[in-house]
């Protein structure tokens, strides 16, 4: 019985570097988009809180958007601000948003913390 050996080639270092550079560029672009979204949502959140908005549909739509950007400190701050406002209107729904945040963003942080402590 002959065992066939697979030919493995060493990855080309320049191809790897090009791929890494491209990935970094896309990550920077994503970061810029997140920052622009936060900048765009800031006046909306400020106005809803200032006016005491009770427009649940608008609040939830904005929270949905902010949840995507809560990985950045500025996005998380806006998310928390709007959650505090929404809590006065619907604590149960607000709790669901807090849980969604934790499921989306805190799992990775917890895994990283566990790795450090083991």
VOBAPA-735057 format. One record per residue: residue number from 1; residue in one letter; x, y, z of N, C-alpha, C in turn. Coordinates in Angstrom, 3 decimals. Example, Ala and Ser with C-alpha at 12.3 -4.5 7.8 and 13.67 -1.06 7.14 Angstrom:
BEGIN
<rec num="1" residuo="a" n_u="13.190" n_v="-5.690" n_w="7.800" ca_u="12.300" ca_v="-4.500" ca_w="7.800" c_u="13.200" c_v="-3.300" c_w="7.800"/>
<rec num="2" residuo="s" n_u="12.850" n_v="-2.250" n_w="7.080" ca_u="13.670" ca_v="-1.060" ca_w="7.140" c_u="12.900" c_v="0.030" c_w="7.870"/>
! end
This chain:
BEGIN
<rec num="1" residuo="x" n_u="0.856" n_v="-1.171" n_w="0.000" ca_u="0.000" ca_v="0.000" ca_w="0.000" c_u="0.898" c_v="1.229" c_w="0.000"/>
<rec num="2" residuo="x" n_u="0.663" n_v="2.094" n_w="-0.906" ca_u="1.459" ca_v="3.301" ca_w="-1.030" c_u="0.659" c_v="4.481" c_w="-0.499"/>
<rec num="3" residuo="x" n_u="1.271" n_v="5.222" n_w="0.374" ca_u="0.620" ca_v="6.429" ca_w="0.894" c_u="1.074" c_v="7.593" c_w="0.037"/>
<rec num="4" residuo="x" n_u="0.130" n_v="8.225" n_w="-0.516" ca_u="0.416" ca_v="9.346" ca_w="-1.399" c_u="0.665" c_v="10.592" c_w="-0.565"/>
<rec num="5" residuo="x" n_u="1.785" n_v="11.201" n_w="-0.789" ca_u="2.114" ca_v="12.413" ca_w="-0.048" c_u="1.569" c_v="13.616" c_w="-0.799"/>
<rec num="6" residuo="x" n_u="0.971" n_v="14.492" n_w="-0.034" ca_u="0.483" ca_v="15.722" ca_w="-0.643" c_u="1.619" c_v="16.719" c_w="-0.701"/>
<rec num="7" residuo="x" n_u="1.668" n_v="17.406" n_w="-1.788" ca_u="2.698" ca_v="18.418" ca_w="-1.959" c_u="2.207" c_v="19.708" c_w="-1.301"/>
<rec num="8" residuo="x" n_u="2.917" n_v="20.149" n_w="-0.319" ca_u="2.549" ca_v="21.400" ca_w="0.334" c_u="3.586" c_v="22.441" c_w="-0.023"/>
<rec num="9" residuo="x" n_u="3.098" n_v="23.577" n_w="-0.395" ca_u="4.009" ca_v="24.659" ca_w="-0.744" c_u="3.980" c_v="25.696" c_w="0.354"/>
<rec num="10" residuo="x" n_u="5.097" n_v="26.281" n_w="0.547" ca_u="5.209" ca_v="27.341" ca_w="1.535" c_u="4.533" c_v="28.585" c_w="0.966"/>
<rec num="11" residuo="x" n_u="3.682" n_v="29.223" n_w="1.756" ca_u="3.008" ca_v="30.421" ca_w="1.249" c_u="4.028" c_v="31.481" c_w="0.850"/>
<rec num="12" residuo="x" n_u="3.723" n_v="32.140" n_w="-0.222" ca_u="4.568" ca_v="33.219" ca_w="-0.711" c_u="4.475" c_v="34.392" c_w="0.262"/>
<rec num="13" residuo="x" n_u="5.607" n_v="34.816" n_w="0.784" ca_u="5.632" ca_v="35.887" ca_w="1.787" c_u="5.063" c_v="37.185" c_w="1.235"/>
<rec num="14" residuo="x" n_u="5.359" n_v="37.500" n_w="-0.010" ca_u="4.855" ca_v="38.759" ca_w="-0.567" c_u="3.340" c_v="38.701" c_w="-0.756"/>
<rec num="15" residuo="x" n_u="2.821" n_v="37.540" n_w="-1.137" ca_u="1.366" ca_v="37.401" ca_w="-1.273" c_u="0.696" c_v="37.563" c_w="0.085"/>
<rec num="16" residuo="x" n_u="1.311" n_v="36.985" n_w="1.106" ca_u="0.791" ca_v="37.117" ca_w="2.465" c_u="0.806" c_v="38.578" c_w="2.905"/>
<rec num="17" residuo="x" n_u="1.897" n_v="39.273" n_w="2.644" ca_u="2.006" ca_v="40.683" ca_w="3.018" c_u="0.976" c_v="41.524" c_w="2.271"/>
<rec num="18" residuo="x" n_u="0.753" n_v="41.218" n_w="0.998" ca_u="-0.254" ca_v="41.946" ca_w="0.217" c_u="-1.655" c_v="41.705" c_w="0.776"/>
<rec num="19" residuo="x" n_u="-1.935" n_v="40.460" n_w="1.123" ca_u="-3.236" ca_v="40.128" ca_w="1.701" c_u="-3.435" c_v="40.838" c_w="3.039"/>
<rec num="20" residuo="x" n_u="-2.400" n_v="40.848" n_w="3.846" ca_u="-2.457" ca_v="41.516" ca_w="5.140" c_u="-2.670" c_v="43.019" c_w="4.973"/>
<rec num="21" residuo="x" n_u="-1.969" n_v="43.624" n_w="4.023" ca_u="-2.126" ca_v="45.058" ca_w="3.762" c_u="-3.542" c_v="45.371" c_w="3.291"/>
<rec num="22" residuo="x" n_u="-4.086" n_v="44.503" n_w="2.442" ca_u="-5.451" ca_v="44.702" ca_w="1.954" c_u="-6.457" c_v="44.571" c_w="3.096"/>
<rec num="23" residuo="x" n_u="-6.252" n_v="43.603" n_w="3.954" ca_u="-7.126" ca_v="43.414" ca_w="5.109" c_u="-7.079" c_v="44.627" c_w="6.033"/>
<rec num="24" residuo="x" n_u="-5.895" n_v="45.149" n_w="6.283" ca_u="-5.754" ca_v="46.343" ca_w="7.128" c_u="-6.487" c_v="47.527" c_w="6.524"/>
<rec num="25" residuo="x" n_u="-6.413" n_v="47.669" n_w="5.198" ca_u="-7.111" ca_v="48.767" ca_w="4.530" c_u="-8.619" c_v="48.630" c_w="4.717"/>
<rec num="26" residuo="x" n_u="-9.133" n_v="47.418" n_w="4.533" ca_u="-10.575" ca_v="47.208" ca_w="4.696" c_u="-11.008" c_v="47.444" c_w="6.145"/>
<rec num="27" residuo="x" n_u="-10.182" n_v="47.061" n_w="7.077" ca_u="-10.503" ca_v="47.300" ca_w="8.489" c_u="-10.510" c_v="48.799" c_w="8.788"/>
<rec num="28" residuo="x" n_u="-9.574" n_v="49.527" n_w="8.214" ca_u="-9.545" ca_v="50.978" ca_w="8.400" c_u="-10.788" c_v="51.615" c_w="7.781"/>
<rec num="29" residuo="x" n_u="-11.189" n_v="51.122" n_w="6.610" ca_u="-12.408" ca_v="51.630" ca_w="5.971" c_u="-13.633" c_v="51.364" c_w="6.842"/>
<rec num="30" residuo="x" n_u="-13.707" n_v="50.178" n_w="7.415" ca_u="-14.822" ca_v="49.834" ca_w="8.303" c_u="-14.825" c_v="50.735" c_w="9.535"/>
<rec num="31" residuo="x" n_u="-13.660" n_v="50.983" n_w="10.083" ca_u="-13.536" ca_v="51.880" ca_w="11.242" c_u="-14.061" c_v="53.269" c_w="10.887"/>
<rec num="32" residuo="x" n_u="-13.687" n_v="53.761" n_w="9.716" ca_u="-14.145" ca_v="55.076" ca_w="9.265" c_u="-15.663" c_v="55.099" c_w="9.121"/>
<rec num="33" residuo="x" n_u="-16.233" n_v="54.052" n_w="8.545" ca_u="-17.689" ca_v="53.983" ca_w="8.400" c_u="-18.387" c_v="53.963" c_w="9.755"/>
<rec num="34" residuo="x" n_u="-17.828" n_v="53.234" n_w="10.699" ca_u="-18.411" ca_v="53.195" ca_w="12.049" c_u="-18.372" c_v="54.587" c_w="12.678"/>
<rec num="35" residuo="x" n_u="-17.242" n_v="55.263" n_w="12.546" ca_u="-17.107" ca_v="56.606" ca_w="13.115" c_u="-18.081" c_v="57.579" c_w="12.464"/>
<rec num="36" residuo="x" n_u="-18.266" n_v="57.472" n_w="11.147" ca_u="-19.216" ca_v="58.342" ca_w="10.451" c_u="-20.647" c_v="58.064" c_w="10.909"/>
<rec num="37" residuo="x" n_u="-20.972" n_v="56.804" n_w="11.102" ca_u="-22.317" ca_v="56.448" ca_w="11.567" c_u="-22.573" c_v="57.018" c_w="12.955"/>
<rec num="38" residuo="x" n_u="-21.590" n_v="56.906" n_w="13.829" ca_u="-21.734" ca_v="57.447" ca_w="15.184" c_u="-21.912" c_v="58.958" c_w="15.124"/>
<rec num="39" residuo="x" n_u="-21.119" n_v="59.601" n_w="14.285" ca_u="-21.218" ca_v="61.055" ca_w="14.122" c_u="-22.608" c_v="61.450" c_w="13.620"/>
<rec num="40" residuo="x" n_u="-23.159" n_v="60.659" n_w="12.720" ca_u="-24.485" ca_v="60.930" ca_w="12.167" c_u="-25.586" c_v="60.680" c_w="13.196"/>
<rec num="41" residuo="x" n_u="-25.424" n_v="59.658" n_w="14.022" ca_u="-26.459" ca_v="59.297" ca_w="14.996" c_u="-26.433" c_v="60.162" c_w="16.258"/>
<rec num="42" residuo="x" n_u="-25.314" n_v="60.801" n_w="16.543" ca_u="-25.192" ca_v="61.588" ca_w="17.778" c_u="-26.284" c_v="62.645" c_w="17.922"/>
<rec num="43" residuo="x" n_u="-26.509" n_v="63.502" n_w="16.916" ca_u="-27.570" ca_v="64.508" ca_w="17.102" c_u="-28.962" c_v="63.893" c_w="17.249"/>
<rec num="44" residuo="x" n_u="-29.201" n_v="62.769" n_w="16.605" ca_u="-30.499" ca_v="62.093" ca_w="16.723" c_u="-30.729" c_v="61.641" c_w="18.157"/>
<rec num="45" residuo="x" n_u="-29.716" n_v="61.001" n_w="18.741" ca_u="-29.833" ca_v="60.531" ca_w="20.126" c_u="-29.994" c_v="61.720" c_w="21.066"/>
<rec num="46" residuo="x" n_u="-29.177" n_v="62.740" n_w="20.879" ca_u="-29.250" ca_v="63.917" ca_w="21.748" c_u="-30.631" c_v="64.554" c_w="21.692"/>
<rec num="47" residuo="x" n_u="-31.196" n_v="64.654" n_w="20.500" ca_u="-32.517" ca_v="65.265" ca_w="20.354" c_u="-33.609" c_v="64.398" c_w="20.980"/>
<rec num="48" residuo="x" n_u="-33.536" n_v="63.086" n_w="20.801" ca_u="-34.549" ca_v="62.208" ca_w="21.404" c_u="-34.520" c_v="62.320" c_w="22.926"/>
<rec num="49" residuo="x" n_u="-33.330" n_v="62.344" n_w="23.489" ca_u="-33.205" ca_v="62.430" ca_w="24.946" c_u="-33.639" c_v="63.815" c_w="25.425"/>
<rec num="50" residuo="x" n_u="-33.169" n_v="64.863" n_w="24.749" ca_u="-33.489" ca_v="66.233" ca_w="25.150" c_u="-34.994" c_v="66.487" c_w="25.119"/>
<rec num="51" residuo="x" n_u="-35.652" n_v="65.983" n_w="24.066" ca_u="-37.086" ca_v="66.239" ca_w="23.902" c_u="-37.955" c_v="65.253" c_w="24.682"/>
<rec num="52" residuo="x" n_u="-37.327" n_v="64.229" n_w="25.259" ca_u="-38.112" ca_v="63.211" ca_w="25.967" c_u="-38.955" c_v="62.379" c_w="25.018"/>
<rec num="53" residuo="x" n_u="-38.413" n_v="62.116" n_w="23.838" ca_u="-39.145" ca_v="61.384" ca_w="22.802" c_u="-39.753" c_v="60.093" c_w="23.342"/>
<rec num="54" residuo="x" n_u="-40.991" n_v="59.847" n_w="22.903" ca_u="-41.680" ca_v="58.607" ca_w="23.251" c_u="-41.945" c_v="57.786" c_w="21.984"/>
<rec num="55" residuo="x" n_u="-41.261" n_v="58.156" n_w="20.898" ca_u="-41.418" ca_v="57.471" ca_w="19.623" c_u="-40.632" c_v="56.157" c_w="19.665"/>
<rec num="56" residuo="x" n_u="-41.317" n_v="55.112" n_w="20.092" ca_u="-40.681" ca_v="53.810" ca_w="20.312" c_u="-40.052" c_v="53.282" c_w="19.027"/>
<rec num="57" residuo="x" n_u="-40.732" n_v="53.455" n_w="17.913" ca_u="-40.201" ca_v="52.953" ca_w="16.644" c_u="-38.863" c_v="53.629" c_w="16.309"/>
<rec num="58" residuo="x" n_u="-38.788" n_v="54.942" n_w="16.474" ca_u="-37.545" ca_v="55.661" ca_w="16.190" c_u="-36.448" c_v="55.274" c_w="17.189"/>
<rec num="59" residuo="x" n_u="-36.816" n_v="55.159" n_w="18.451" ca_u="-35.832" ca_v="54.788" ca_w="19.478" c_u="-35.264" c_v="53.405" c_w="19.179"/>
<rec num="60" residuo="x" n_u="-36.130" n_v="52.448" n_w="18.892" ca_u="-35.658" ca_v="51.086" ca_w="18.629" c_u="-34.840" c_v="51.013" c_w="17.343"/>
<rec num="61" residuo="x" n_u="-35.249" n_v="51.755" n_w="16.337" ca_u="-34.481" ca_v="51.785" ca_w="15.086" c_u="-33.074" c_v="52.337" c_w="15.345"/>
<rec num="62" residuo="x" n_u="-32.999" n_v="53.385" n_w="16.142" ca_u="-31.704" ca_v="53.984" ca_w="16.467" c_u="-30.866" c_v="53.044" c_w="17.326"/>
<rec num="63" residuo="x" n_u="-31.493" n_v="52.381" n_w="18.288" ca_u="-30.761" ca_v="51.398" ca_w="19.102" c_u="-30.231" c_v="50.254" c_w="18.238"/>
<rec num="64" residuo="x" n_u="-31.025" n_v="49.818" n_w="17.270" ca_u="-30.560" ca_v="48.772" ca_w="16.351" c_u="-29.306" c_v="49.227" c_w="15.607"/>
<rec num="65" residuo="x" n_u="-29.319" n_v="50.465" n_w="15.151" ca_u="-28.153" ca_v="50.998" ca_w="14.446" c_u="-26.960" c_v="51.120" c_w="15.389"/>
<rec num="66" residuo="x" n_u="-27.204" n_v="51.643" n_w="16.576" ca_u="-26.112" ca_v="51.834" ca_w="17.537" c_u="-25.500" c_v="50.514" c_w="17.976"/>
<rec num="67" residuo="x" n_u="-26.304" n_v="49.479" n_w="18.033" ca_u="-25.790" ca_v="48.170" ca_w="18.428" c_u="-24.666" c_v="47.721" c_w="17.491"/>
<rec num="68" residuo="x" n_u="-24.778" n_v="48.075" n_w="16.222" ca_u="-23.732" ca_v="47.726" ca_w="15.256" c_u="-22.424" c_v="48.462" c_w="15.518"/>
<rec num="69" residuo="x" n_u="-22.497" n_v="49.584" n_w="16.217" ca_u="-21.316" ca_v="50.433" ca_w="16.412" c_u="-20.904" c_v="50.536" c_w="17.874"/>
<rec num="70" residuo="x" n_u="-21.502" n_v="49.728" n_w="18.725" ca_u="-21.197" ca_v="49.781" ca_w="20.159" c_u="-19.850" c_v="49.156" c_w="20.496"/>
<rec num="71" residuo="x" n_u="-19.134" n_v="48.700" n_w="19.487" ca_u="-17.779" ca_v="48.176" ca_w="19.712" c_u="-16.785" c_v="49.316" c_w="19.910"/>
<rec num="72" residuo="x" n_u="-17.181" n_v="50.519" n_w="19.535" ca_u="-16.347" ca_v="51.704" ca_w="19.755" c_u="-16.842" c_v="52.433" c_w="21.001"/>
<rec num="73" residuo="x" n_u="-15.952" n_v="53.019" n_w="21.778" ca_u="-16.379" ca_v="53.708" ca_w="23.010" c_u="-17.449" c_v="54.772" c_w="22.771"/>
<rec num="74" residuo="x" n_u="-17.319" n_v="55.528" n_w="21.689" ca_u="-18.302" ca_v="56.578" ca_w="21.400" c_u="-19.663" c_v="55.970" c_w="21.068"/>
<rec num="75" residuo="x" n_u="-19.656" n_v="54.868" n_w="20.332" ca_u="-20.905" ca_v="54.183" ca_w="19.993" c_u="-21.556" c_v="53.572" c_w="21.216"/>
<rec num="76" residuo="x" n_u="-20.739" n_v="52.998" n_w="22.087" ca_u="-21.263" ca_v="52.413" ca_w="23.323" c_u="-21.857" c_v="53.497" c_w="24.216"/>
<rec num="77" residuo="x" n_u="-21.200" n_v="54.642" n_w="24.289" ca_u="-21.718" ca_v="55.744" ca_w="25.111" c_u="-23.092" c_v="56.197" c_w="24.605"/>
<rec num="78" residuo="x" n_u="-23.247" n_v="56.328" n_w="23.291" ca_u="-24.548" ca_v="56.712" ca_w="22.732" c_u="-25.594" c_v="55.631" c_w="22.994"/>
<rec num="79" residuo="x" n_u="-25.201" n_v="54.380" n_w="22.822" ca_u="-26.104" ca_v="53.252" ca_w="23.070" c_u="-26.597" c_v="53.285" c_w="24.512"/>
<rec num="80" residuo="x" n_u="-25.688" n_v="53.499" n_w="25.452" ca_u="-26.067" ca_v="53.554" ca_w="26.871" c_u="-26.981" c_v="54.740" c_w="27.151"/>
<rec num="81" residuo="x" n_u="-26.675" n_v="55.880" n_w="26.554" ca_u="-27.498" ca_v="57.074" ca_w="26.755" c_u="-28.930" c_v="56.822" c_w="26.304"/>
<rec num="82" residuo="x" n_u="-29.074" n_v="56.238" n_w="25.118" ca_u="-30.419" ca_v="55.991" ca_w="24.606" c_u="-31.112" c_v="54.873" c_w="25.389"/>
<rec num="83" residuo="x" n_u="-30.364" n_v="53.890" n_w="25.847" ca_u="-30.953" ca_v="52.833" ca_w="26.683" c_u="-31.493" c_v="53.417" c_w="27.988"/>
<rec num="84" residuo="x" n_u="-30.744" n_v="54.320" n_w="28.601" ca_u="-31.218" ca_v="54.951" ca_w="29.848" c_u="-32.524" c_v="55.701" c_w="29.610"/>
<rec num="85" residuo="x" n_u="-32.605" n_v="56.376" n_w="28.470" ca_u="-33.831" ca_v="57.098" ca_w="28.126" c_u="-34.976" c_v="56.103" c_w="27.886"/>
<rec num="86" residuo="x" n_u="-34.697" n_v="55.055" n_w="27.130" ca_u="-35.726" ca_v="54.080" ca_w="26.769" c_u="-36.210" c_v="53.297" c_w="27.988"/>
<rec num="87" residuo="x" n_u="-35.350" n_v="53.139" n_w="28.974" ca_u="-35.701" ca_v="52.411" ca_w="30.202" c_u="-36.954" c_v="53.001" c_w="30.842"/>
<rec num="88" residuo="x" n_u="-37.090" n_v="54.321" n_w="30.789" ca_u="-38.253" ca_v="54.982" ca_w="31.401" c_u="-39.539" c_v="54.662" c_w="30.645"/>
<rec num="89" residuo="x" n_u="-39.419" n_v="54.263" n_w="29.386" ca_u="-40.594" ca_v="53.952" ca_w="28.573" c_u="-40.919" c_v="52.460" c_w="28.573"/>
<rec num="90" residuo="x" n_u="-39.877" n_v="51.634" n_w="28.481" ca_u="-40.100" ca_v="50.192" ca_w="28.369" c_u="-38.881" c_v="49.433" c_w="28.899"/>
<rec num="91" residuo="x" n_u="-38.854" n_v="49.188" n_w="30.208" ca_u="-37.699" ca_v="48.498" ca_w="30.799" c_u="-37.456" c_v="47.105" c_w="30.205"/>
<rec num="92" residuo="x" n_u="-38.530" n_v="46.394" n_w="29.885" ca_u="-38.376" ca_v="45.039" ca_w="29.340" c_u="-37.669" c_v="45.071" c_w="27.981"/>
<rec num="93" residuo="x" n_u="-38.109" n_v="45.962" n_w="27.107" ca_u="-37.486" ca_v="46.076" ca_w="25.781" c_u="-36.040" c_v="46.548" c_w="25.909"/>
<rec num="94" residuo="x" n_u="-35.794" n_v="47.465" n_w="26.833" ca_u="-34.431" ca_v="47.955" ca_w="27.042" c_u="-33.524" c_v="46.820" c_w="27.495"/>
<rec num="95" residuo="x" n_u="-34.040" n_v="45.971" n_w="28.354" ca_u="-33.267" ca_v="44.818" ca_w="28.823" c_u="-32.881" c_v="43.916" c_w="27.658"/>
<rec num="96" residuo="x" n_u="-33.787" n_v="43.754" n_w="26.704" ca_u="-33.465" ca_v="42.940" ca_w="25.521" c_u="-32.308" c_v="43.557" c_w="24.739"/>
<rec num="97" residuo="x" n_u="-32.276" n_v="44.883" n_w="24.644" ca_u="-31.166" ca_v="45.548" ca_w="23.946" c_u="-29.849" c_v="45.369" c_w="24.699"/>
<rec num="98" residuo="x" n_u="-29.904" n_v="45.442" n_w="26.006" ca_u="-28.691" ca_v="45.241" ca_w="26.809" c_u="-28.173" c_v="43.818" c_w="26.613"/>
<rec num="99" residuo="x" n_u="-29.084" n_v="42.854" n_w="26.610" ca_u="-28.675" ca_v="41.462" ca_w="26.377" c_u="-28.107" c_v="41.287" c_w="24.967"/>
<rec num="100" residuo="x" n_u="-28.713" n_v="41.953" n_w="24.002" ca_u="-28.204" ca_v="41.873" ca_w="22.626" c_u="-26.790" c_v="42.443" c_w="22.552"/>
<rec num="101" residuo="x" n_u="-26.562" n_v="43.542" n_w="23.268" ca_u="-25.205" ca_v="44.106" ca_w="23.308" c_u="-24.229" c_v="43.088" c_w="23.893"/>
<rec num="102" residuo="x" n_u="-24.602" n_v="42.506" n_w="25.006" ca_u="-23.707" ca_v="41.550" ca_w="25.672" c_u="-23.415" c_v="40.348" c_w="24.781"/>
<rec num="103" residuo="x" n_u="-24.442" n_v="39.841" n_w="24.114" ca_u="-24.242" ca_v="38.692" ca_w="23.231" c_u="-23.361" c_v="39.050" c_w="22.039"/>
<rec num="104" residuo="x" n_u="-23.513" n_v="40.273" n_w="21.549" ca_u="-22.767" ca_v="40.692" ca_w="20.368" c_u="-21.329" c_v="41.060" c_w="20.682"/>
<rec num="105" residuo="x" n_u="-21.110" n_v="41.832" n_w="21.741" ca_u="-19.793" ca_v="42.420" ca_w="21.965" c_u="-19.043" c_v="41.895" c_w="23.175"/>
<rec num="106" residuo="x" n_u="-19.719" n_v="41.430" n_w="24.205" ca_u="-18.987" ca_v="41.045" ca_w="25.411" c_u="-18.473" c_v="39.616" c_w="25.381"/>
<rec num="107" residuo="x" n_u="-19.001" n_v="38.755" n_w="24.535" ca_u="-18.513" ca_v="37.378" ca_w="24.463" c_u="-17.036" c_v="37.335" c_w="24.127"/>
<rec num="108" residuo="x" n_u="-16.629" n_v="38.110" n_w="23.138" ca_u="-15.216" ca_v="38.138" ca_w="22.758" c_u="-14.360" c_v="38.658" c_w="23.891"/>
<rec num="109" residuo="x" n_u="-14.834" n_v="39.706" n_w="24.573" ca_u="-14.082" ca_v="40.247" ca_w="25.706" c_u="-13.947" c_v="39.202" c_w="26.800"/>
<rec num="110" residuo="x" n_u="-15.020" n_v="38.460" n_w="27.077" ca_u="-14.986" ca_v="37.431" ca_w="28.114" c_u="-14.020" c_v="36.322" c_w="27.729"/>
<rec num="111" residuo="x" n_u="-14.049" n_v="35.917" n_w="26.466" ca_u="-13.130" ca_v="34.870" ca_w="26.007" c_u="-11.686" c_v="35.326" c_w="26.143"/>
<rec num="112" residuo="x" n_u="-11.423" n_v="36.574" n_w="25.812" ca_u="-10.067" ca_v="37.098" ca_w="25.946" c_u="-9.646" c_v="37.129" c_w="27.405"/>
<rec num="113" residuo="x" n_u="-10.563" n_v="37.501" n_w="28.293" ca_u="-10.266" ca_v="37.547" ca_w="29.720" c_u="-10.000" c_v="36.146" c_w="30.246"/>
<rec num="114" residuo="x" n_u="-10.806" n_v="35.173" n_w="29.829" ca_u="-10.605" ca_v="33.791" ca_w="30.263" c_u="-9.239" c_v="33.274" c_w="29.838"/>
<rec num="115" residuo="x" n_u="-8.823" n_v="33.623" n_w="28.636" ca_u="-7.527" ca_v="33.164" ca_w="28.149" c_u="-6.391" c_v="33.736" c_w="28.981"/>
<rec num="116" residuo="x" n_u="-6.547" n_v="34.967" n_w="29.432" ca_u="-5.505" ca_v="35.612" ca_w="30.221" c_u="-5.390" c_v="34.959" c_w="31.589"/>
<rec num="117" residuo="x" n_u="-6.526" n_v="34.572" n_w="32.176" ca_u="-6.529" ca_v="34.035" ca_w="33.534" c_u="-6.215" c_v="32.549" c_w="33.612"/>
<rec num="118" residuo="x" n_u="-6.209" n_v="31.833" n_w="32.502" ca_u="-5.921" ca_v="30.396" ca_w="32.566" c_u="-4.459" c_v="30.096" c_w="32.422"/>
! end
